[in-house]
Amino acid sequence: MESFVTSRGGQIWTISEGTGTPILLCNGGPGCCDYLEPVARMVTDTAQVIRFEQSGCGRSTANPPYDIEACLNDMENIRVHYNVDRWIVGGHSWGADLALMYTLRFPERVLGFICIAGGRFHNDREWHRLYAERKDVGLETLPFFQYPPNMEVNRQGNVSWKEYIQRPKLWKEISGLNRPALFLYGGRDIRPSWPVEQVAALLPDAQFHRIEDADHHIWTSHPDTMRELVRNFVRRVA
């Protein structure tokens, strides 16, 4: 069921499917519309999966600013709208970073979190060089986007993220985050995995799974493997 959530004076597009343990999914970008329906369908028989489009993206109204604080507040307003006490928060790519940041901000609201091809807090030049080189030679195929990306949302989101990761106590906060976590990464992802592996290793209760021969969008080539890992995690947390 689709629903618009009022947040900060704007309207956030959301959709809820299934019943059971609540799960919020955050898509990548920043600035992309929702494309995570195939991931949601992996667990909608046992979970209530809520997807949304960030302010200014897809069907959501433009409502700047588009920084991390605004994103986290929008996510909290979605939780209140759906009358959820605690939920699993998950995301893909930059959406995984956002899920981790939400968990750090509102740990009391989170049962566990899932990071698919993301969950990093590094702005490393070597990482960016390797990613750009692999992208430029066409080593990645993007999924279909129903709506074009909002590049202003992308710009503001990236600026805010770079400020966020400079917080002096960030790594201490991560090391003390006592929530179950699942990290999934494709062995053929053009983005180096080491920053995500470092975060997973620092967390007290995290699993890191590398899925060989999978790229950034793991569910397109390895849906069965991903479905099993996600379902097992949701069962464990629930």
VOBA-638439 format. One record per residue (C-alpha): x, y, z; chain. Coordinates in pm, 1 decimal. Example, Ala and Ser with C-alpha at 12.3 -4.5 7.8 and 13.67 -1.06 7.14 Angstrom:
# residues 2
+----------+----------+----------+--------+
:       c1 :       c2 :       c3 : chaine :
+----------+----------+----------+--------+
:   1230.0 :   -450.0 :    780.0 :      A :
:   1367.0 :   -106.0 :    714.0 :      A :
+----------+----------+----------+--------+
//
This chain:
# residues 238
+----------+----------+----------+--------+
:       c1 :       c2 :       c3 : chaine :
+----------+----------+----------+--------+
:      0.0 :      0.0 :      0.0 :      A :
:    138.4 :    339.3 :   -101.6 :      A :
:    123.3 :    630.4 :    139.6 :      A :
:    265.0 :    983.0 :    157.3 :      A :
:    423.7 :   1072.7 :    491.8 :      A :
:    430.6 :   1434.7 :    602.1 :      A :
:    782.3 :   1524.7 :    714.0 :      A :
:    939.7 :   1866.6 :    768.6 :      A :
:    654.5 :   2023.0 :    572.8 :      A :
:    701.3 :   1801.9 :    267.8 :      A :
:    558.4 :   1472.5 :    145.9 :      A :
:    767.2 :   1153.5 :    143.6 :      A :
:    649.6 :    871.2 :    -83.9 :      A :
:    641.8 :    533.1 :     90.2 :      A :
:    507.2 :    186.8 :     25.5 :      A :
:    440.7 :    -93.9 :    274.9 :      A :
:    410.9 :   -459.1 :    171.2 :      A :
:    375.1 :   -776.5 :    376.5 :      A :
:    313.0 :   -838.3 :    744.9 :      A :
:    541.1 :   -933.5 :   1029.7 :      A :
:    869.9 :   -788.0 :   1153.0 :      A :
:    895.9 :   -425.3 :   1027.6 :      A :
:   1183.5 :   -352.6 :    789.8 :      A :
:   1276.8 :    -17.9 :    635.6 :      A :
:   1476.8 :    -25.9 :    309.7 :      A :
:   1684.8 :    271.7 :    193.2 :      A :
:   1789.1 :    292.9 :   -172.3 :      A :
:   2124.8 :    419.0 :   -293.4 :      A :
:   2234.9 :    746.1 :   -437.8 :      A :
:   2194.3 :    982.8 :   -270.0 :      A :
:   1934.5 :   1114.3 :   -509.6 :      A :
:   1788.4 :    797.2 :   -661.3 :      A :
:   1428.2 :    685.1 :   -672.2 :      A :
:   1318.3 :    354.8 :   -520.8 :      A :
:   1447.4 :     41.5 :   -697.6 :      A :
:   1450.6 :   -211.4 :   -412.7 :      A :
:   1122.1 :   -391.9 :   -479.4 :      A :
:   1308.8 :   -717.1 :   -572.7 :      A :
:   1486.3 :   -707.1 :   -236.2 :      A :
:   1163.1 :   -639.9 :    -46.9 :      A :
:    989.0 :   -932.0 :   -215.5 :      A :
:   1245.3 :  -1169.1 :    -64.5 :      A :
:   1086.9 :  -1132.0 :    280.0 :      A :
:    736.2 :   -986.4 :    241.7 :      A :
:    581.7 :  -1322.5 :    330.8 :      A :
:    722.7 :  -1288.6 :    685.7 :      A :
:    791.6 :   -916.2 :    725.9 :      A :
:    635.7 :   -574.6 :    675.6 :      A :
:    876.6 :   -408.8 :    433.5 :      A :
:    859.0 :    -30.8 :    399.7 :      A :
:   1035.6 :    146.6 :    114.6 :      A :
:   1060.5 :    520.7 :     57.9 :      A :
:   1203.9 :    785.1 :   -170.5 :      A :
:   1420.1 :   1052.9 :    -18.6 :      A :
:   1289.9 :   1409.8 :    -27.4 :      A :
:   1331.2 :   1550.1 :   -377.8 :      A :
:   1352.9 :   1205.4 :   -537.3 :      A :
:   1096.9 :   1015.1 :   -743.4 :      A :
:    747.2 :   1075.4 :   -610.1 :      A :
:    853.4 :   1264.2 :   -295.7 :      A :
:    822.7 :   1641.8 :   -297.4 :      A :
:   1129.9 :   1863.6 :   -313.1 :      A :
:   1195.6 :   1981.8 :     40.9 :      A :
:   1552.3 :   2094.5 :    107.1 :      A :
:   1784.8 :   2067.2 :    283.8 :      A :
:   1892.9 :   1721.8 :    167.0 :      A :
:   2155.5 :   1657.1 :    433.3 :      A :
:   2201.7 :   1360.1 :    666.5 :      A :
:   2007.0 :   1519.8 :    949.3 :      A :
:   1705.8 :   1575.6 :    722.4 :      A :
:   1720.6 :   1214.5 :    598.3 :      A :
:   1730.8 :   1075.3 :    951.0 :      A :
:   1439.6 :   1292.9 :   1059.1 :      A :
:   1237.4 :   1180.6 :    756.7 :      A :
:   1305.2 :    816.1 :    845.9 :      A :
:   1189.0 :    875.5 :   1201.5 :      A :
:    869.9 :   1037.4 :   1075.5 :      A :
:    809.4 :    732.7 :    854.9 :      A :
:    846.4 :    509.4 :   1160.4 :      A :
:    592.2 :    716.4 :   1353.7 :      A :
:    352.6 :    722.1 :   1056.2 :      A :
:    349.3 :    341.3 :   1041.2 :      A :
:    322.9 :    309.9 :   1421.5 :      A :
:    643.1 :    103.5 :   1442.9 :      A :
:    815.2 :     67.4 :   1779.5 :      A :
:   1134.7 :   -101.0 :   1660.8 :      A :
:   1237.2 :   -222.4 :   1317.1 :      A :
:   1517.8 :   -362.1 :   1107.7 :      A :
:   1680.0 :    -91.0 :    896.5 :      A :
:   1849.1 :   -190.1 :    573.4 :      A :
:   1984.6 :    -30.0 :    260.9 :      A :
:   2181.3 :    -67.6 :    -58.7 :      A :
:   2499.9 :    124.2 :   -145.2 :      A :
:   2464.9 :    475.3 :      0.8 :      A :
:   2136.0 :    356.9 :    150.4 :      A :
:   2341.9 :    111.1 :    357.1 :      A :
:   2550.2 :    402.2 :    486.9 :      A :
:   2225.0 :    577.0 :    576.2 :      A :
:   2091.1 :    269.1 :    756.3 :      A :
:   2408.2 :    255.9 :    964.7 :      A :
:   2386.6 :    627.1 :   1045.5 :      A :
:   2022.5 :    589.4 :   1148.3 :      A :
:   2118.1 :    302.7 :   1380.1 :      A :
:   2391.1 :    514.4 :   1540.2 :      A :
:   2143.9 :    797.5 :   1593.0 :      A :
:   1843.3 :    590.8 :   1709.3 :      A :
:   1977.8 :    257.4 :   1842.4 :      A :
:   1676.3 :    213.9 :   2069.0 :      A :
:   1453.8 :    200.2 :   1758.6 :      A :
:   1658.1 :    -63.0 :   1574.9 :      A :
:   1633.9 :   -441.4 :   1608.0 :      A :
:   1921.0 :   -493.4 :   1365.0 :      A :
:   2048.3 :   -353.5 :   1035.3 :      A :
:   2139.4 :   -481.4 :    689.9 :      A :
:   2404.2 :   -324.6 :    466.8 :      A :
:   2399.3 :   -440.5 :    104.0 :      A :
:   2707.1 :   -328.9 :    -92.5 :      A :
:   2766.5 :    -40.8 :    146.9 :      A :
:   2815.6 :     70.4 :    504.7 :      A :
:   3144.3 :    257.0 :    479.7 :      A :
:   3281.3 :    564.4 :    656.5 :      A :
:   3594.5 :    635.6 :    450.9 :      A :
:   3663.7 :    905.1 :    191.5 :      A :
:   3983.4 :    745.2 :     65.9 :      A :
:   4147.5 :    870.6 :   -255.7 :      A :
:   4267.5 :    524.2 :   -357.2 :      A :
:   3914.9 :    386.0 :   -312.3 :      A :
:   3773.1 :    659.3 :   -536.1 :      A :
:   4046.7 :    611.8 :   -797.3 :      A :
:   3978.2 :    239.1 :   -831.1 :      A :
:   3602.8 :    292.8 :   -839.9 :      A :
:   3628.4 :    563.7 :  -1108.0 :      A :
:   3863.6 :    358.3 :  -1326.3 :      A :
:   3636.8 :     52.9 :  -1316.9 :      A :
:   3326.0 :    263.1 :  -1377.4 :      A :
:   3481.4 :    442.7 :  -1674.6 :      A :
:   3555.7 :    116.3 :  -1856.5 :      A :
:   3195.9 :     -0.1 :  -1817.4 :      A :
:   3233.4 :   -269.0 :  -1554.1 :      A :
:   2896.7 :   -194.3 :  -1394.6 :      A :
:   2537.2 :   -214.9 :  -1520.5 :      A :
:   2283.2 :      0.1 :  -1339.0 :      A :
:   1925.6 :   -113.3 :  -1264.9 :      A :
:   1627.5 :     53.5 :  -1429.0 :      A :
:   1530.0 :    381.2 :  -1261.1 :      A :
:   1166.7 :    484.6 :  -1303.1 :      A :
:   1261.2 :    845.7 :  -1230.3 :      A :
:   1586.6 :   1031.2 :  -1305.1 :      A :
:   1827.2 :   1097.2 :  -1017.8 :      A :
:   1819.2 :   1435.6 :   -847.1 :      A :
:   2175.9 :   1563.4 :   -868.6 :      A :
:   2120.1 :   1841.9 :   -614.2 :      A :
:   2011.8 :   1580.4 :   -360.1 :      A :
:   2323.9 :   1385.6 :   -455.8 :      A :
:   2549.3 :   1688.3 :   -410.7 :      A :
:   2408.5 :   1795.2 :    -73.6 :      A :
:   2397.1 :   1437.4 :     52.3 :      A :
:   2761.5 :   1373.2 :    -33.6 :      A :
:   2876.8 :   1700.8 :    121.5 :      A :
:   2687.0 :   1620.2 :    439.9 :      A :
:   2822.9 :   1263.7 :    447.4 :      A :
:   3182.9 :   1387.9 :    420.0 :      A :
:   3117.3 :   1616.2 :    717.3 :      A :
:   2951.7 :   1334.7 :    912.5 :      A :
:   3246.0 :   1094.3 :    883.6 :      A :
:   3480.7 :   1353.2 :   1037.2 :      A :
:   3309.5 :   1328.5 :   1375.5 :      A :
:   3583.4 :   1268.1 :   1637.3 :      A :
:   3393.4 :    995.9 :   1825.3 :      A :
:   3250.0 :    814.5 :   1521.7 :      A :
:   3462.6 :    498.8 :   1543.3 :      A :
:   3409.0 :    475.0 :   1916.9 :      A :
:   3033.5 :    494.7 :   1861.5 :      A :
:   3050.4 :    217.9 :   1599.7 :      A :
:   3254.2 :    -10.1 :   1825.5 :      A :
:   2990.7 :     24.8 :   2097.1 :      A :
:   2690.9 :    -32.3 :   1869.8 :      A :
:   2543.7 :   -350.3 :   2013.7 :      A :
:   2294.6 :   -434.9 :   1739.0 :      A :
:   2301.3 :   -738.7 :   1507.1 :      A :
:   2427.6 :   -647.3 :   1161.1 :      A :
:   2444.5 :   -821.7 :    824.5 :      A :
:   2684.1 :   -703.3 :    552.0 :      A :
:   2657.1 :   -843.8 :    198.3 :      A :
:   2914.4 :   -758.8 :    -67.1 :      A :
:   2967.5 :   -875.2 :   -422.7 :      A :
:   3305.7 :  -1015.0 :   -513.8 :      A :
:   3286.8 :   -833.4 :   -849.4 :      A :
:   3167.7 :   -500.0 :   -711.1 :      A :
:   3375.3 :   -222.8 :   -867.3 :      A :
:   3386.4 :    -52.9 :   -527.2 :      A :
:   3666.9 :   -186.9 :   -303.8 :      A :
:   3522.2 :   -371.8 :     -5.2 :      A :
:   3783.1 :   -296.1 :    258.0 :      A :
:   3608.5 :      7.4 :    417.7 :      A :
:   3292.2 :   -198.0 :    470.6 :      A :
:   3487.7 :   -494.1 :    605.3 :      A :
:   3657.4 :   -264.8 :    855.9 :      A :
:   3322.5 :   -140.1 :    986.7 :      A :
:   3187.5 :   -496.3 :   1008.5 :      A :
:   3498.1 :   -611.8 :   1196.4 :      A :
:   3463.9 :   -328.4 :   1447.1 :      A :
:   3100.1 :   -396.8 :   1533.5 :      A :
:   3034.3 :   -633.4 :   1826.5 :      A :
:   2771.5 :   -844.6 :   1645.5 :      A :
:   2816.7 :   -835.1 :   1269.0 :      A :
:   2834.1 :  -1087.8 :    985.4 :      A :
:   3017.2 :  -1008.7 :    660.8 :      A :
:   2942.3 :  -1224.8 :    355.9 :      A :
:   3126.1 :  -1188.3 :     27.8 :      A :
:   2921.9 :  -1332.0 :   -260.5 :      A :
:   3166.3 :  -1424.4 :   -532.1 :      A :
:   3078.5 :  -1341.6 :   -894.3 :      A :
:   2815.1 :  -1090.0 :   -776.2 :      A :
:   2841.6 :   -721.8 :   -863.3 :      A :
:   2706.0 :   -412.5 :   -686.4 :      A :
:   2343.0 :   -518.2 :   -738.9 :      A :
:   2371.7 :   -862.8 :   -583.4 :      A :
:   2006.1 :   -959.8 :   -621.8 :      A :
:   2020.6 :   -940.9 :  -1002.1 :      A :
:   2264.8 :  -1233.1 :  -1034.7 :      A :
:   2250.4 :  -1417.3 :   -700.5 :      A :
:   1892.0 :  -1379.9 :   -574.2 :      A :
:   1875.9 :  -1722.0 :   -406.2 :      A :
:   2196.8 :  -1671.6 :   -207.7 :      A :
:   2095.8 :  -1324.5 :   -101.1 :      A :
:   1742.4 :  -1431.4 :    -13.4 :      A :
:   1869.1 :  -1707.3 :    213.9 :      A :
:   2114.3 :  -1479.6 :    396.9 :      A :
:   1859.9 :  -1199.6 :    445.0 :      A :
:   1582.4 :  -1432.9 :    555.2 :      A :
:   1807.7 :  -1609.2 :    805.0 :      A :
:   1911.1 :  -1274.1 :    952.1 :      A :
:   1553.7 :  -1149.3 :    980.6 :      A :
:   1447.3 :  -1472.6 :   1152.8 :      A :
:   1736.0 :  -1445.0 :   1396.3 :      A :
:   1664.9 :  -1081.8 :   1483.3 :      A :
:   1288.4 :  -1124.3 :   1503.6 :      A :
+----------+----------+----------+--------+
//
